[in-house]
């Protein structure tokens, strides 16, 4: 029967309109039989003409509400509201038209309208029940038996998606929810079996092989507790991502994924209400440097949601550009002008791109970021993080860019490494251009990003998969962490609320001990893996800082979780005079010398 439903669905508009037209005739006949009650007989020909006229008016009115064109799901509350609105409008029109001349009793058109609403909605309800019953009958025993945690909107949408799946990969057997008001709830025949404390019993009783935590708002503590209970019961654990990470506004089986590093870290994701402040991107020409990197690619994905007039993705890595284009559009031919192959070290080529494409908003994410590597090759940090940043700033200034956001790092606060020195110089150059250029130029500073390429957490996951050991520099080392989504929301928000020449710093909560993260990931893996302490590397701090010693903290004029700090300017000629070749120690000392804090120059030990 599922084939029949599919064939009928292709002709939905015509079939539903024909059904509604016939129901108007039935409604008028029923109302006339009740109204005349055998005492007098109506003119059946005039009644039929009136009924067909009402049906024709209804089809015309309903077209304006797209009732027959699939604006709302069949037999949903939204569709019933649309039907009621269109029917009431039709009833009023036909009642007024029947006043002169009076073709049928004056009470019949309004009475028939009520009958029609009942008949139209009842027919759709029967259709939906039969369709869902047919879909459920196709649930095969071989499908993966799934127990869902949660019975809210997300879980209900997920159950429907599983039932509709033509591959029938998932077979929902029940839901668990701690809300006592949902204990009698059934969705597509799938019942709420009890509270989450009954997870182990439910897994055993219904032979569930997989548990899906279908609560997008669940905290890390809740996920950890439910995961441990499910693993102890012998079930595989999946999860729905947070609402901000869902691919669309609706939940489906494609959103189900394994529990990842973000879920178990124990840090609640910040909602910066990006939609309320990102309107400055709509209809604008936006360019992102380093678009193929972890931050740059996520930034491009978020910006694309706000309908920019043009999104220009610039990177020197063609494979990375392929990956980001594929993630946004689902296809990546690299034949459109939205992908730009360019090295920010080449000022001539970069300026030509800016002059030709005329971006209005620029997010500068291109940088070298691996601390140990830059300790060995400080000249490369100068070329990319200092000179490269100057090139992008100069190209932006010369073409009248309105907003420029430089992406910095917490290592620029009280810097102690080549990476920190070079990013601090980049912050100061951005402040200088805030004075030279007409637009708004600012920086945004944040800590480690979860799951980015080369991040410590990604390294831990690979070490655990290989059987260990997991290497940690020091038992007491701590770091600030945030998700890629949070980092990019902050960057976008900075473009809206940031002021010329300052740096925006997110309140990232308490720093997290790296060894605790390692132990948590090892527990999640279920393996016995050793932890090995290797000692701090040159340039590394035991504890990172978000603010320099001479910077004000908790100045938050625009957002309760975003601090604004002033950044001193730096003469362009001074920055460009940095050595780009020579002894690494000399280059490092030169970089450190530009990171003045009061009268203190950071100490560099050879």
C-alpha positions as CSV (number, residue, x, y, z in Angstrom):
1,X,0.0,0.0,0.0
2,X,3.0,2.3,0.5
3,X,3.3,2.5,-3.3
4,X,-0.3,3.6,-3.6
5,X,0.4,6.4,-1.1
6,X,3.4,7.5,-3.0
7,X,1.5,7.6,-6.3
8,X,-1.3,9.6,-4.8
9,X,1.1,12.0,-3.2
10,X,2.4,13.0,-6.6
11,X,-1.1,14.3,-7.5
12,X,-1.8,15.7,-4.0
13,X,-3.0,19.2,-5.0
14,X,-5.6,18.0,-7.5
15,X,-6.8,15.1,-5.4
16,X,-7.2,17.1,-2.2
17,X,-9.0,19.9,-4.0
18,X,-11.4,17.4,-5.5
19,X,-12.0,15.8,-2.1
20,X,-12.7,19.2,-0.5
21,X,-15.1,20.1,-3.4
22,X,-17.0,16.9,-2.9
23,X,-17.1,17.4,0.9
24,X,-18.8,20.8,0.3
25,X,-21.5,19.0,-1.6
26,X,-21.9,16.4,1.2
27,X,-21.9,19.2,3.8
28,X,-24.7,21.1,2.1
29,X,-26.8,18.0,1.7
30,X,-26.4,17.0,5.4
31,X,-27.1,20.5,6.6
32,X,-30.2,20.7,4.3
33,X,-31.6,17.4,5.6
34,X,-31.2,18.6,9.1
35,X,-32.5,22.1,8.4
36,X,-35.7,21.1,6.4
37,X,-36.4,18.1,8.6
38,X,-38.9,16.6,6.2
39,X,-41.4,19.5,6.7
40,X,-40.4,21.2,3.5
41,X,-38.1,20.2,0.7
42,X,-35.3,22.4,-0.7
43,X,-34.7,22.9,-4.3
44,X,-32.1,20.3,-4.7
45,X,-30.8,21.8,-8.0
46,X,-30.3,25.2,-6.4
47,X,-28.7,23.5,-3.4
48,X,-26.3,21.6,-5.7
49,X,-25.4,24.9,-7.5
50,X,-24.8,26.6,-4.2
51,X,-22.7,23.8,-2.9
52,X,-20.6,23.7,-6.0
53,X,-20.3,27.4,-5.9
54,X,-19.1,27.3,-2.3
55,X,-16.6,24.6,-3.3
56,X,-15.2,26.7,-6.1
57,X,-14.9,29.7,-3.8
58,X,-13.2,27.5,-1.2
59,X,-10.7,26.2,-3.7
60,X,-9.9,29.7,-4.8
61,X,-9.5,31.0,-1.2
62,X,-7.5,27.9,-0.2
63,X,-5.1,28.5,-3.0
64,X,-4.2,31.8,-1.3
65,X,-3.3,29.9,1.9
66,X,-1.6,27.1,-0.1
67,X,-3.8,24.5,1.6
68,X,-3.7,22.1,-1.3
69,X,-0.1,22.9,-2.3
70,X,1.5,21.3,0.9
71,X,2.1,24.4,3.0
72,X,1.4,22.3,6.1
73,X,1.8,18.6,6.9
74,X,-1.3,16.5,6.3
75,X,-3.6,16.3,9.4
76,X,-1.3,18.6,11.4
77,X,-2.6,21.4,13.6
78,X,-1.2,23.9,11.1
79,X,-3.2,22.4,8.3
80,X,-6.4,22.3,10.4
81,X,-5.9,26.1,11.2
82,X,-5.5,26.8,7.5
83,X,-8.6,24.7,6.6
84,X,-10.6,26.5,9.2
85,X,-9.5,29.9,8.1
86,X,-10.2,29.2,4.4
87,X,-13.6,27.5,5.2
88,X,-14.7,30.4,7.5
89,X,-13.9,32.9,4.8
90,X,-15.8,30.8,2.2
91,X,-18.8,30.5,4.6
92,X,-19.0,34.3,5.0
93,X,-18.8,34.9,1.3
94,X,-21.4,32.3,0.4
95,X,-23.8,33.4,3.2
96,X,-23.6,37.1,2.0
97,X,-24.1,36.0,-1.6
98,X,-27.2,33.9,-0.6
99,X,-29.0,36.9,0.9
100,X,-30.2,38.2,-2.4
101,X,-31.5,36.1,-4.0
102,X,-32.0,33.5,-1.3
103,X,-31.3,30.2,-3.1
104,X,-31.3,28.1,0.1
105,X,-32.3,28.7,3.7
106,X,-30.0,31.3,5.2
107,X,-28.8,29.0,7.9
108,X,-27.6,26.4,5.5
109,X,-24.3,28.0,4.2
110,X,-22.9,28.6,7.7
111,X,-24.1,25.2,8.9
112,X,-22.5,23.5,5.9
113,X,-19.3,25.4,6.7
114,X,-19.1,23.7,10.1
115,X,-20.0,20.3,8.5
116,X,-17.3,20.8,5.9
117,X,-14.6,21.5,8.5
118,X,-15.5,18.3,10.3
119,X,-15.5,16.3,7.1
120,X,-12.3,17.8,5.6
121,X,-10.3,17.3,8.8
122,X,-11.7,13.9,9.5
123,X,-10.8,12.7,6.0
124,X,-7.2,13.9,6.4
125,X,-6.9,12.3,9.8
126,X,-8.0,8.9,8.4
127,X,-5.5,9.3,5.6
128,X,-2.7,10.0,8.1
129,X,-3.6,7.1,10.4
130,X,-3.7,4.6,7.4
131,X,-0.4,6.0,6.1
132,X,1.3,5.8,9.5
133,X,-0.1,2.3,10.1
134,X,1.2,1.2,6.7
135,X,4.7,2.7,7.4
136,X,4.8,1.0,10.8
137,X,4.0,-2.4,9.2
138,X,7.2,-2.1,7.2
139,X,9.4,-1.9,10.2
140,X,11.5,-5.0,9.8
141,X,12.8,-7.1,12.6
142,X,16.3,-6.8,11.2
143,X,16.4,-3.0,11.9
144,X,18.6,-1.8,14.7
145,X,16.5,-1.7,17.9
146,X,16.7,1.7,19.4
147,X,15.8,3.1,22.8
148,X,15.5,6.9,22.8
149,X,16.3,9.1,25.9
150,X,13.9,12.0,25.9
151,X,10.3,12.4,24.6
152,X,10.4,16.0,23.7
153,X,10.0,17.6,20.2
154,X,13.4,16.4,19.0
155,X,12.8,12.8,20.1
156,X,9.3,12.8,18.5
157,X,10.7,14.1,15.2
158,X,13.4,11.5,15.3
159,X,10.9,8.7,15.9
160,X,8.9,9.9,12.9
161,X,12.1,10.1,10.8
162,X,13.0,6.6,11.8
163,X,9.6,5.2,10.9
164,X,9.6,7.0,7.5
165,X,13.1,5.9,6.6
166,X,12.8,3.6,3.5
167,X,16.0,1.7,4.5
168,X,14.5,0.9,7.9
169,X,17.9,1.0,9.5
170,X,16.5,2.1,12.9
171,X,13.6,0.5,14.8
172,X,12.5,2.6,17.8
173,X,11.2,0.4,20.6
174,X,10.5,3.0,23.2
175,X,11.4,6.3,24.9
176,X,12.5,7.2,28.4
177,X,11.7,10.6,29.9
178,X,11.7,12.0,33.4
179,X,8.6,14.2,32.8
180,X,5.7,12.4,34.5
181,X,3.2,14.2,32.1
182,X,4.7,12.2,29.2
183,X,4.3,8.7,30.7
184,X,1.2,7.9,28.6
185,X,2.6,9.5,25.4
186,X,2.9,7.4,22.2
187,X,4.5,8.6,19.0
188,X,3.8,6.6,15.9
189,X,3.0,3.7,18.2
190,X,6.3,4.1,20.1
191,X,5.5,4.5,23.8
192,X,7.2,6.2,26.7
193,X,8.4,3.3,28.8
194,X,9.4,5.2,32.0
195,X,12.0,7.4,33.5
196,X,15.7,7.5,32.6
197,X,16.6,5.6,35.8
198,X,15.0,2.6,34.2
199,X,17.4,2.6,31.3
200,X,19.2,-0.7,32.1
201,X,15.9,-2.5,32.6
202,X,14.4,-1.1,29.3
203,X,17.5,-2.1,27.3
204,X,17.3,-5.6,28.6
205,X,13.5,-5.9,28.3
206,X,13.2,-4.6,24.8
207,X,16.6,-6.0,23.5
208,X,17.8,-2.6,22.4
209,X,21.2,-2.5,20.8
210,X,21.5,1.3,20.6
211,X,20.6,4.1,22.9
212,X,20.1,7.6,21.4
213,X,20.2,10.5,23.7
214,X,17.6,12.7,21.9
215,X,17.9,15.8,24.2
216,X,19.8,18.5,22.2
217,X,19.9,20.7,25.3
218,X,21.4,18.1,27.6
219,X,24.4,19.1,29.6
220,X,27.7,17.3,29.6
221,X,27.0,15.9,33.0
222,X,23.7,14.4,31.9
223,X,25.2,13.0,28.7
224,X,28.0,11.4,30.8
225,X,25.6,9.9,33.3
226,X,23.3,8.4,30.6
227,X,26.3,7.2,28.5
228,X,27.8,5.3,31.4
229,X,24.4,3.7,32.2
230,X,23.9,2.7,28.6
231,X,27.4,1.2,28.2
232,X,26.9,-0.7,31.5
233,X,23.7,-2.1,30.0
234,X,25.7,-3.3,26.9
235,X,24.2,-0.8,24.5
236,X,25.9,1.4,21.9
237,X,25.4,5.1,22.6
238,X,24.5,7.8,20.0
239,X,23.4,11.4,20.5
240,X,21.6,14.3,18.9
241,X,23.8,17.4,18.7
242,X,23.0,20.7,20.3
243,X,20.2,22.7,18.6
244,X,22.8,25.2,17.3
245,X,24.7,22.4,15.6
246,X,21.7,20.8,13.9
247,X,21.9,20.8,10.1
248,X,18.3,22.2,9.8
249,X,15.4,23.3,12.1
250,X,14.0,19.7,11.9
251,X,15.5,16.6,13.5
252,X,16.1,13.5,11.4
253,X,18.1,10.3,11.4
254,X,21.0,12.0,9.6
255,X,21.6,14.1,12.7
256,X,22.3,11.1,14.9
257,X,26.1,10.8,15.6
258,X,28.5,9.3,18.1
259,X,29.3,11.1,21.3
260,X,32.2,13.4,20.6
261,X,34.8,15.4,22.5
262,X,32.5,18.4,22.9
263,X,29.8,16.3,24.6
264,X,32.0,14.8,27.3
265,X,34.3,17.8,28.0
266,X,32.0,19.2,30.7
267,X,31.8,22.8,29.3
268,X,28.3,24.2,28.6
269,X,28.1,25.8,25.2
270,X,27.5,29.5,25.2
271,X,24.5,30.8,23.2
272,X,25.6,34.2,21.8
273,X,22.3,34.8,20.0
274,X,24.2,35.1,16.7
275,X,21.0,35.5,14.7
276,X,20.1,38.8,16.5
277,X,23.3,40.5,15.6
278,X,24.6,39.0,12.3
279,X,22.3,41.1,10.1
280,X,25.2,43.2,9.1
281,X,26.4,40.3,6.9
282,X,23.1,40.0,4.9
283,X,23.5,41.4,1.4
284,X,27.2,42.3,1.9
285,X,30.4,41.1,0.2
286,X,32.3,39.1,2.8
287,X,35.8,37.7,2.6
288,X,37.4,35.1,4.9
289,X,41.1,34.5,4.9
290,X,42.3,31.1,6.0
291,X,38.9,29.8,4.9
292,X,40.2,26.2,4.7
293,X,41.3,26.0,8.3
294,X,39.2,24.8,11.3
295,X,38.0,28.3,12.3
296,X,37.9,29.7,8.8
297,X,35.8,26.9,7.4
298,X,33.2,27.0,10.3
299,X,33.1,30.7,9.9
300,X,32.3,30.4,6.2
301,X,29.5,27.9,7.1
302,X,28.0,30.2,9.6
303,X,28.3,33.3,7.4
304,X,26.6,31.5,4.5
305,X,23.4,31.1,6.6
306,X,22.9,34.9,6.7
307,X,22.7,35.3,2.9
308,X,25.7,37.5,2.1
309,X,25.7,39.0,-1.4
310,X,29.0,37.2,-1.9
311,X,31.1,34.9,0.3
312,X,34.7,34.9,-0.8
313,X,36.8,32.0,0.7
314,X,40.5,32.6,0.5
315,X,43.2,30.1,1.3
316,X,46.5,28.9,-0.1
317,X,45.5,25.2,0.3
318,X,43.4,24.1,-2.6
319,X,42.4,20.8,-0.9
320,X,41.1,22.8,2.1
321,X,39.1,25.0,-0.2
322,X,37.6,21.9,-1.8
323,X,36.6,20.6,1.7
324,X,34.9,23.8,2.8
325,X,33.0,24.3,-0.4
326,X,31.8,20.7,-0.2
327,X,30.7,21.2,3.4
328,X,28.6,24.3,2.5
329,X,27.1,23.2,-0.8
330,X,27.3,19.5,-0.9
331,X,29.4,19.8,-4.1
332,X,32.8,21.2,-4.8
333,X,33.9,21.7,-8.3
334,X,36.2,24.5,-7.4
335,X,35.1,26.3,-10.6
336,X,33.3,29.3,-9.0
337,X,34.8,32.6,-8.0
338,X,33.8,32.1,-4.3
339,X,37.0,30.1,-3.8
340,X,40.2,32.2,-4.0
341,X,43.6,30.5,-4.2
342,X,46.1,33.0,-2.7
343,X,48.9,33.3,-0.1
344,X,48.5,36.3,2.2
345,X,52.3,36.8,2.0
346,X,51.9,38.0,-1.5
347,X,50.7,41.7,-1.2
348,X,50.6,42.4,-4.9
349,X,48.3,39.5,-5.6
350,X,46.2,40.1,-2.5
351,X,45.7,43.8,-3.3
352,X,44.6,42.9,-6.8
353,X,42.0,40.5,-5.4
354,X,40.7,43.1,-3.0
355,X,40.5,45.7,-5.8
356,X,38.7,43.4,-8.1
357,X,36.2,41.8,-5.7
358,X,35.7,44.8,-3.3
359,X,34.8,43.0,0.0
360,X,32.9,45.0,2.5
361,X,33.5,42.8,5.6
362,X,36.8,40.8,6.2
363,X,37.5,38.1,8.7
364,X,41.2,37.4,8.9
365,X,41.7,33.8,10.1
366,X,44.8,32.9,8.1
367,X,47.8,32.2,10.4
368,X,50.4,29.7,11.5
369,X,49.3,28.4,14.9
370,X,51.4,25.5,16.1
371,X,53.4,26.7,19.0
372,X,56.3,24.2,19.0
373,X,56.8,24.5,15.3
374,X,57.0,28.3,15.4
375,X,59.5,28.1,18.2
376,X,61.8,26.4,15.7
377,X,60.9,28.6,12.8
378,X,60.1,32.1,14.1
379,X,60.9,33.6,10.7
380,X,57.8,31.8,9.3
381,X,55.7,33.4,12.1
382,X,57.0,36.8,11.1
383,X,56.2,36.2,7.4
384,X,52.6,34.8,8.0
385,X,51.3,36.2,11.3
386,X,52.9,39.6,11.1
387,X,53.7,40.5,7.5
388,X,50.7,38.5,6.2
389,X,48.4,40.3,8.6
390,X,49.8,43.6,7.5
391,X,49.2,42.7,3.8
392,X,45.5,41.8,4.5
393,X,45.1,45.0,6.6
394,X,46.7,47.1,3.9
395,X,44.6,45.6,1.1
396,X,41.5,46.1,3.2
397,X,42.4,49.8,3.9
398,X,43.2,50.6,0.3
399,X,39.8,49.3,-0.9
400,X,37.6,50.8,1.8
401,X,36.6,47.7,3.8
402,X,34.0,48.7,6.3
403,X,34.6,46.0,9.0
404,X,37.7,44.0,9.7
405,X,38.0,41.3,12.3
406,X,41.4,39.9,13.2
407,X,41.2,36.5,14.8
408,X,43.7,36.3,17.7
409,X,44.5,33.9,20.5
410,X,44.7,33.8,24.3
411,X,48.5,33.3,23.8
412,X,48.7,37.0,22.8
413,X,47.9,37.9,26.5
414,X,51.2,38.2,28.4
415,X,52.9,36.4,25.5
416,X,55.7,33.9,26.2
417,X,56.1,32.1,22.8
418,X,56.7,33.0,19.2
419,X,53.1,32.3,18.5
420,X,52.0,34.6,21.2
421,X,54.4,37.4,20.2
422,X,53.4,37.3,16.6
423,X,49.7,37.3,17.3
424,X,50.2,40.2,19.8
425,X,52.0,42.2,17.1
426,X,49.1,41.4,14.8
427,X,46.6,42.8,17.4
428,X,48.6,46.0,17.6
429,X,48.9,46.3,13.9
430,X,45.1,46.0,13.7
431,X,44.7,48.9,16.2
432,X,47.1,51.0,14.0
433,X,44.9,50.4,11.0
434,X,41.9,51.3,13.0
435,X,43.4,54.8,13.1
436,X,44.5,54.8,9.5
437,X,41.4,53.3,7.8
438,X,37.8,54.5,7.6
439,X,36.2,51.3,8.7
440,X,36.0,49.5,12.0
441,X,39.1,47.3,12.7
442,X,39.3,45.1,15.8
443,X,40.5,41.7,17.1
444,X,38.8,38.8,18.8
445,X,40.7,36.6,21.3
446,X,39.8,33.1,22.5
447,X,41.4,29.9,23.8
448,X,41.7,26.4,22.4
449,X,39.1,25.2,20.0
450,X,37.6,21.7,20.4
451,X,38.3,19.4,17.5
452,X,40.3,21.8,15.4
453,X,43.2,20.4,13.3
454,X,46.1,19.6,15.5
455,X,44.3,20.4,18.8
456,X,45.3,18.5,21.9
457,X,42.0,16.7,22.1
458,X,42.3,15.4,18.6
459,X,45.8,14.2,19.4
460,X,44.4,12.4,22.5
461,X,41.8,10.6,20.5
462,X,44.3,9.3,18.0
463,X,46.7,8.2,20.8
464,X,43.9,6.4,22.6
465,X,42.9,4.7,19.3
466,X,46.5,3.5,18.8
467,X,46.5,2.0,22.3
468,X,48.5,4.8,24.0
469,X,50.2,6.2,25.8
470,X,48.5,9.6,26.0
471,X,51.0,12.3,26.4
472,X,50.4,15.3,28.7
473,X,53.0,18.0,29.3
474,X,52.4,18.5,33.0
475,X,49.9,17.1,35.6
476,X,48.8,20.7,36.5
477,X,48.7,22.3,33.1
478,X,45.3,24.0,32.3
479,X,43.8,25.4,29.2
480,X,40.6,27.3,28.2
481,X,38.4,25.5,25.7
482,X,35.5,26.4,23.5
483,X,33.7,24.8,20.6
484,X,34.3,25.8,17.0
485,X,30.7,27.0,16.9
486,X,31.2,29.2,19.9
487,X,34.5,30.6,18.6
488,X,32.9,31.5,15.2
489,X,29.8,33.0,16.8
490,X,32.1,35.3,18.9
491,X,34.0,36.3,15.7
492,X,30.8,37.2,13.9
493,X,29.4,39.0,17.0
494,X,32.7,40.9,17.3
495,X,32.0,42.4,13.8
496,X,28.7,43.8,15.1
497,X,29.6,45.0,18.7
498,X,33.3,45.6,18.6
499,X,34.8,49.1,18.5
500,X,37.8,50.4,16.7
501,X,41.2,49.2,17.8
502,X,40.1,46.9,20.7
503,X,40.1,43.2,21.3
504,X,37.0,41.3,22.4
505,X,37.5,38.5,24.9
506,X,34.9,35.8,25.7
507,X,34.3,34.7,29.2
508,X,35.2,31.1,28.8
509,X,34.5,29.9,32.3
510,X,37.1,28.2,34.4
511,X,40.2,26.7,32.7
512,X,40.3,22.9,32.5
513,X,43.1,20.6,33.6
514,X,44.4,18.7,30.5
515,X,45.0,15.5,32.5
516,X,41.4,15.5,33.5
517,X,40.3,15.7,29.9
518,X,42.7,12.8,29.0
519,X,41.3,10.6,31.8
520,X,37.7,11.4,30.7
521,X,38.4,10.4,27.1
522,X,40.2,7.2,28.2
523,X,37.1,6.3,30.3
524,X,34.9,7.0,27.3
525,X,37.0,4.6,25.1
526,X,36.7,1.8,27.6
527,X,40.4,0.9,27.1
528,X,43.2,0.7,29.6
529,X,45.6,3.4,28.3
530,X,48.5,4.9,30.2
531,X,49.2,8.7,30.6
532,X,52.8,9.9,30.1
533,X,54.0,13.3,31.3
534,X,56.5,14.8,29.0
535,X,57.2,18.3,30.5
536,X,56.4,21.7,29.2
537,X,57.9,22.6,25.9
538,X,59.7,25.9,25.1
539,X,57.2,28.8,25.0
540,X,54.5,26.9,26.8
541,X,52.8,28.2,29.9
542,X,51.5,26.1,32.7
543,X,48.3,28.2,32.8
544,X,47.1,30.4,29.8
545,X,45.7,33.9,30.4
546,X,42.9,35.8,28.6
547,X,44.0,39.2,29.7
548,X,47.5,40.8,30.0
549,X,48.6,42.2,33.3
550,X,48.0,45.8,32.3
551,X,44.6,45.1,30.6
552,X,41.2,45.9,32.3
553,X,39.0,42.9,33.0
554,X,35.2,42.6,33.0
555,X,34.6,45.7,30.9
556,X,31.4,44.4,29.2
557,X,29.4,47.3,27.7
558,X,27.6,45.3,25.0
559,X,27.3,41.6,26.1
560,X,27.5,40.1,29.6
561,X,30.0,37.4,28.5
562,X,32.2,39.5,26.2
563,X,34.9,41.8,27.6
564,X,36.4,44.7,25.7
565,X,40.1,45.5,26.1
566,X,42.1,48.3,24.6
567,X,45.1,47.4,22.4
568,X,48.1,49.8,22.0
569,X,49.1,50.7,18.4
570,X,52.3,49.7,16.8
571,X,54.1,51.6,14.0
572,X,53.9,49.8,10.7
573,X,57.5,50.5,9.9
574,X,58.6,49.0,13.2
575,X,56.6,45.8,12.5
576,X,57.9,45.4,9.0
577,X,61.5,45.9,10.1
578,X,61.3,42.6,12.0
579,X,64.0,40.2,10.6
580,X,62.6,37.5,8.2
581,X,65.8,35.4,8.2
582,X,68.7,34.7,10.5
583,X,69.2,33.0,13.8
584,X,65.9,31.9,15.4
585,X,66.8,33.3,18.8
586,X,67.5,36.7,17.3
587,X,64.2,36.8,15.5
588,X,62.4,35.6,18.7
589,X,64.0,38.4,20.7
590,X,63.0,41.0,18.1
591,X,59.4,39.8,18.2
592,X,59.4,39.9,22.0
593,X,60.7,43.4,22.0
594,X,57.6,44.6,20.2
595,X,55.3,43.1,22.9
596,X,55.9,45.9,25.4
597,X,53.7,45.8,28.5
598,X,54.4,49.0,30.4
599,X,58.2,49.1,30.6
600,X,58.6,45.4,30.7
601,X,59.9,43.4,27.7
602,X,59.2,39.7,27.8
603,X,62.2,37.7,28.7
604,X,63.6,35.4,26.0
605,X,66.0,32.7,27.2
606,X,68.5,31.3,24.7
